[in-house]
Amino acid sequence: MIVVVDSGIWISAIEFGGTPAIAIEKVLQAGGLAISLEIEEEVFRVLQDKFGRNPQMLQRRLGPPERWTEFTATQRMTAWWNAQ
């Protein structure tokens, strides 16, 4: 099974934890997570604009941008989530 996690769920999980975070953990453990580049971009934009997350901090968690082409959006968000 493949699950697409909406940007709102990602944002809630990252900022508040709880049920959204548990859901993401379960999907990650099952290995069926999919995310589009558009969802990833929205998550980062909202985290920066609404919650004041530092873009450099987000970038550090993902590694240098030149490495990003090696990863899909799903892999980048999974890596970022696991670094939390």
ZAROBA-66673 format. One record per residue: residue number from 1; chain; x, y, z of N, C-alpha, C, CB in turn. Coordinates in steps of 0.02 Angstrom, whole numbers, padded with zeros to 5 digits. Glycine has a CB too. Layout:
+-----+-------+--------+--------+--------+--------+--------+--------+--------+--------+--------+--------+--------+--------+
:  nr : kette :    n_x :    n_y :    n_z :   ca_x :   ca_y :   ca_z :    c_x :    c_y :    c_z :   cb_x :   cb_y :   cb_z :
+-----+-------+--------+--------+--------+--------+--------+--------+--------+--------+--------+--------+--------+--------+
: NUM :     A :      X :      Y :      Z :      X :      Y :      Z :      X :      Y :      Z :      X :      Y :      Z :
...
+-----+-------+--------+--------+--------+--------+--------+--------+--------+--------+--------+--------+--------+--------+
//
This chain:
+-----+-------+--------+--------+--------+--------+--------+--------+--------+--------+--------+--------+--------+--------+
:  nr : kette :    n_x :    n_y :    n_z :   ca_x :   ca_y :   ca_z :    c_x :    c_y :    c_z :   cb_x :   cb_y :   cb_z :
+-----+-------+--------+--------+--------+--------+--------+--------+--------+--------+--------+--------+--------+--------+
:   1 :     A :  00042 : -00059 :  00000 :  00000 :  00000 :  00000 :  00045 :  00062 :  00000 : -00048 :  00000 :  00061 :
:   2 :     A :  00026 :  00111 : -00039 :  00062 :  00175 : -00041 :  00015 :  00229 : -00014 :  00086 :  00192 : -00114 :
:   3 :     A :  00042 :  00271 :  00029 :  00003 :  00324 :  00061 :  00033 :  00391 :  00044 :  00000 :  00314 :  00138 :
:   4 :     A : -00009 :  00438 :  00023 :  00012 :  00507 :  00011 : -00012 :  00547 :  00071 : -00017 :  00536 : -00056 :
:   5 :     A :  00035 :  00580 :  00105 :  00020 :  00619 :  00164 :  00013 :  00692 :  00143 :  00074 :  00612 :  00219 :
:   6 :     A : -00045 :  00721 :  00155 : -00061 :  00790 :  00139 : -00014 :  00838 :  00177 : -00134 :  00805 :  00155 :
:   7 :     A : -00003 :  00896 :  00149 :  00041 :  00946 :  00181 :  00017 :  00964 :  00251 :  00046 :  01009 :  00138 :
:   8 :     A : -00048 :  00968 :  00261 : -00074 :  00986 :  00327 : -00057 :  00934 :  00380 : -00149 :  00994 :  00323 :
:   9 :     A : -00056 :  00872 :  00360 : -00037 :  00818 :  00407 :  00037 :  00824 :  00424 : -00053 :  00748 :  00378 :
:  10 :     A :  00079 :  00835 :  00373 :  00151 :  00844 :  00385 :  00163 :  00902 :  00433 :  00189 :  00856 :  00319 :
:  11 :     A :  00131 :  00958 :  00420 :  00142 :  01018 :  00460 :  00118 :  01006 :  00532 :  00104 :  01078 :  00430 :
:  12 :     A :  00059 :  00976 :  00540 :  00034 :  00961 :  00607 :  00080 :  00914 :  00644 : -00036 :  00932 :  00604 :
:  13 :     A :  00105 :  00863 :  00609 :  00149 :  00814 :  00640 :  00214 :  00847 :  00662 :  00165 :  00757 :  00591 :
:  14 :     A :  00243 :  00889 :  00620 :  00306 :  00921 :  00635 :  00299 :  00972 :  00692 :  00335 :  00955 :  00573 :
:  15 :     A :  00246 :  01011 :  00690 :  00238 :  01064 :  00739 :  00206 :  01041 :  00804 :  00196 :  01118 :  00709 :
:  16 :     A :  00159 :  00993 :  00801 :  00120 :  00977 :  00860 :  00124 :  00904 :  00882 :  00049 :  00994 :  00848 :
:  17 :     A :  00149 :  00860 :  00838 :  00153 :  00789 :  00856 :  00085 :  00756 :  00856 :  00186 :  00781 :  00925 :
:  18 :     A :  00071 :  00716 :  00906 :  00006 :  00685 :  00914 : -00011 :  00635 :  00860 : -00047 :  00737 :  00916 :
:  19 :     A : -00076 :  00630 :  00845 : -00101 :  00582 :  00796 : -00068 :  00589 :  00728 : -00175 :  00589 :  00789 :
:  20 :     A : -00059 :  00649 :  00701 : -00026 :  00654 :  00636 :  00045 :  00624 :  00637 : -00022 :  00727 :  00614 :
:  21 :     A :  00082 :  00637 :  00690 :  00150 :  00610 :  00696 :  00149 :  00533 :  00700 :  00186 :  00639 :  00757 :
:  22 :     A :  00101 :  00507 :  00737 :  00094 :  00434 :  00743 :  00078 :  00404 :  00674 :  00039 :  00416 :  00794 :
:  23 :     A :  00033 :  00437 :  00637 :  00015 :  00412 :  00570 :  00075 :  00411 :  00524 : -00040 :  00456 :  00540 :
:  24 :     A :  00115 :  00464 :  00525 :  00174 :  00466 :  00482 :  00224 :  00412 :  00502 :  00208 :  00535 :  00485 :
:  25 :     A :  00234 :  00402 :  00567 :  00279 :  00350 :  00591 :  00257 :  00281 :  00565 :  00282 :  00349 :  00667 :
:  26 :     A :  00192 :  00267 :  00569 :  00167 :  00203 :  00546 :  00177 :  00193 :  00471 :  00092 :  00196 :  00563 :
:  27 :     A :  00165 :  00246 :  00433 :  00175 :  00241 :  00361 :  00249 :  00231 :  00345 :  00148 :  00303 :  00325 :
:  28 :     A :  00293 :  00268 :  00380 :  00365 :  00260 :  00368 :  00388 :  00190 :  00385 :  00404 :  00311 :  00410 :
:  29 :     A :  00362 :  00162 :  00439 :  00382 :  00094 :  00458 :  00359 :  00043 :  00406 :  00353 :  00077 :  00527 :
:  30 :     A :  00301 :  00056 :  00376 :  00275 :  00010 :  00326 :  00310 :  00020 :  00258 :  00200 :  00020 :  00318 :
:  31 :     A :  00343 :  00077 :  00249 :  00380 :  00089 :  00188 :  00337 :  00108 :  00129 :  00419 :  00030 :  00171 :
:  32 :     A :  00278 :  00134 :  00140 :  00234 :  00150 :  00085 :  00218 :  00224 :  00078 :  00171 :  00113 :  00092 :
:  33 :     A :  00266 :  00268 :  00094 :  00253 :  00339 :  00092 :  00269 :  00368 :  00024 :  00294 :  00375 :  00145 :
:  34 :     A :  00224 :  00410 : -00001 :  00236 :  00446 : -00064 :  00219 :  00520 : -00052 :  00193 :  00417 : -00123 :
:  35 :     A :  00258 :  00563 : -00082 :  00246 :  00635 : -00076 :  00266 :  00668 : -00141 :  00285 :  00665 : -00015 :
:  36 :     A :  00228 :  00718 : -00161 :  00245 :  00754 : -00222 :  00290 :  00813 : -00205 :  00180 :  00779 : -00258 :
:  37 :     A :  00324 :  00837 : -00255 :  00367 :  00896 : -00246 :  00325 :  00955 : -00224 :  00405 :  00912 : -00312 :
:  38 :     A :  00264 :  00961 : -00249 :  00220 :  01017 : -00230 :  00202 :  01015 : -00156 :  00157 :  01016 : -00272 :
:  39 :     A :  00189 :  00955 : -00130 :  00174 :  00949 : -00058 :  00235 :  00967 : -00017 :  00150 :  00877 : -00041 :
:  40 :     A :  00293 :  00941 : -00038 :  00355 :  00957 : -00002 :  00367 :  01032 :  00000 :  00415 :  00921 : -00036 :
:  41 :     A :  00359 :  01065 : -00057 :  00370 :  01137 : -00060 :  00321 :  01175 : -00015 :  00364 :  01162 : -00132 :
:  42 :     A :  00258 :  01153 : -00015 :  00209 :  01186 :  00028 :  00225 :  01177 :  00102 :  00139 :  01158 :  00013 :
:  43 :     A :  00246 :  01117 :  00121 :  00265 :  01104 :  00191 :  00320 :  01152 :  00212 :  00287 :  01031 :  00200 :
:  44 :     A :  00372 :  01158 :  00172 :  00429 :  01200 :  00189 :  00408 :  01274 :  00190 :  00486 :  01190 :  00140 :
:  45 :     A :  00367 :  01294 :  00142 :  00345 :  01364 :  00139 :  00305 :  01381 :  00202 :  00302 :  01377 :  00076 :
:  46 :     A :  00258 :  01339 :  00221 :  00216 :  01352 :  00279 :  00258 :  01350 :  00343 :  00158 :  01301 :  00284 :
:  47 :     A :  00303 :  01302 :  00348 :  00346 :  01299 :  00408 :  00387 :  01362 :  00415 :  00392 :  01238 :  00405 :
:  48 :     A :  00410 :  01389 :  00360 :  00449 :  01451 :  00362 :  00405 :  01512 :  00375 :  00488 :  01460 :  00297 :
:  49 :     A :  00351 :  01519 :  00336 :  00310 :  01580 :  00338 :  00266 :  01583 :  00400 :  00268 :  01584 :  00276 :
:  50 :     A :  00233 :  01529 :  00417 :  00184 :  01530 :  00472 :  00215 :  01514 :  00540 :  00129 :  01482 :  00457 :
:  51 :     A :  00264 :  01470 :  00540 :  00292 :  01447 :  00603 :  00363 :  01472 :  00616 :  00291 :  01372 :  00606 :
:  52 :     A :  00389 :  01511 :  00570 :  00454 :  01542 :  00581 :  00512 :  01494 :  00580 :  00454 :  01578 :  00644 :
:  53 :     A :  00503 :  01436 :  00549 :  00559 :  01389 :  00545 :  00613 :  01419 :  00501 :  00536 :  01319 :  00518 :
:  54 :     A :  00674 :  01413 :  00522 :  00731 :  01440 :  00488 :  00747 :  01398 :  00426 :  00792 :  01444 :  00534 :
:  55 :     A :  00748 :  01429 :  00366 :  00763 :  01389 :  00305 :  00831 :  01355 :  00309 :  00761 :  01434 :  00244 :
:  56 :     A :  00880 :  01386 :  00341 :  00945 :  01355 :  00346 :  00942 :  01292 :  00390 :  00996 :  01404 :  00375 :
:  57 :     A :  00901 :  01295 :  00443 :  00894 :  01237 :  00487 :  00861 :  01180 :  00447 :  00852 :  01254 :  00550 :
:  58 :     A :  00809 :  01197 :  00408 :  00777 :  01145 :  00368 :  00826 :  01116 :  00318 :  00716 :  01174 :  00332 :
:  59 :     A :  00865 :  01159 :  00288 :  00915 :  01137 :  00239 :  00968 :  01093 :  00271 :  00947 :  01198 :  00205 :
:  60 :     A :  00991 :  01112 :  00330 :  01042 :  01071 :  00365 :  01016 :  01001 :  00378 :  01062 :  01105 :  00431 :
:  61 :     A :  00953 :  00996 :  00396 :  00925 :  00930 :  00410 :  00922 :  00887 :  00347 :  00854 :  00937 :  00439 :
:  62 :     A :  00914 :  00918 :  00290 :  00910 :  00881 :  00227 :  00978 :  00871 :  00194 :  00865 :  00917 :  00178 :
:  63 :     A :  01028 :  00908 :  00215 :  01093 :  00904 :  00183 :  01098 :  00958 :  00130 :  01104 :  00835 :  00152 :
:  64 :     A :  01156 :  00965 :  00099 :  01166 :  01018 :  00050 :  01121 :  01009 : -00011 :  01240 :  01019 :  00029 :
:  65 :     A :  01096 :  01064 : -00039 :  01050 :  01059 : -00097 :  01079 :  01021 : -00156 :  01032 :  01128 : -00120 :
:  66 :     A :  01144 :  01022 : -00165 :  01173 :  00985 : -00222 :  01162 :  00910 : -00215 :  01247 :  01001 : -00228 :
:  67 :     A :  01149 :  00886 : -00154 :  01135 :  00815 : -00144 :  01062 :  00799 : -00159 :  01151 :  00795 : -00073 :
:  68 :     A :  01019 :  00848 : -00158 :  00947 :  00835 : -00164 :  00928 :  00799 : -00227 :  00909 :  00898 : -00159 :
:  69 :     A :  00964 :  00811 : -00281 :  00947 :  00778 : -00344 :  00955 :  00703 : -00340 :  00989 :  00806 : -00400 :
:  70 :     A :  00991 :  00680 : -00289 :  01000 :  00608 : -00279 :  00939 :  00576 : -00248 :  01061 :  00595 : -00236 :
:  71 :     A :  00895 :  00617 : -00220 :  00838 :  00592 : -00182 :  00772 :  00615 : -00213 :  00842 :  00614 : -00110 :
:  72 :     A :  00722 :  00574 : -00204 :  00654 :  00595 : -00222 :  00628 :  00638 : -00165 :  00608 :  00534 : -00236 :
:  73 :     A :  00574 :  00673 : -00178 :  00543 :  00713 : -00125 :  00524 :  00669 : -00066 :  00480 :  00750 : -00151 :
:  74 :     A :  00501 :  00608 : -00079 :  00483 :  00562 : -00025 :  00543 :  00546 :  00017 :  00452 :  00498 : -00054 :
:  75 :     A :  00600 :  00532 : -00014 :  00660 :  00516 :  00024 :  00683 :  00576 :  00065 :  00716 :  00493 : -00023 :
:  76 :     A :  00679 :  00636 :  00037 :  00701 :  00696 :  00074 :  00656 :  00708 :  00134 :  00700 :  00757 :  00028 :
:  77 :     A :  00590 :  00703 :  00126 :  00546 :  00714 :  00182 :  00554 :  00659 :  00234 :  00473 :  00718 :  00158 :
:  78 :     A :  00565 :  00598 :  00213 :  00576 :  00543 :  00260 :  00640 :  00556 :  00300 :  00581 :  00476 :  00223 :
:  79 :     A :  00693 :  00576 :  00267 :  00756 :  00592 :  00301 :  00747 :  00649 :  00349 :  00811 :  00609 :  00250 :
:  80 :     A :  00710 :  00700 :  00328 :  00699 :  00758 :  00372 :  00658 :  00737 :  00432 :  00662 :  00815 :  00334 :
:  81 :     A :  00606 :  00697 :  00421 :  00564 :  00674 :  00476 :  00605 :  00633 :  00525 :  00504 :  00631 :  00449 :
:  82 :     A :  00646 :  00588 :  00500 :  00687 :  00546 :  00544 :  00739 :  00585 :  00583 :  00721 :  00492 :  00504 :
:  83 :     A :  00758 :  00644 :  00559 :  00808 :  00685 :  00593 :  00776 :  00726 :  00649 :  00842 :  00731 :  00543 :
:  84 :     A :  00711 :  00728 :  00653 :  00676 :  00768 :  00703 :  00694 :  00744 :  00773 :  00601 :  00765 :  00693 :
+-----+-------+--------+--------+--------+--------+--------+--------+--------+--------+--------+--------+--------+--------+
//
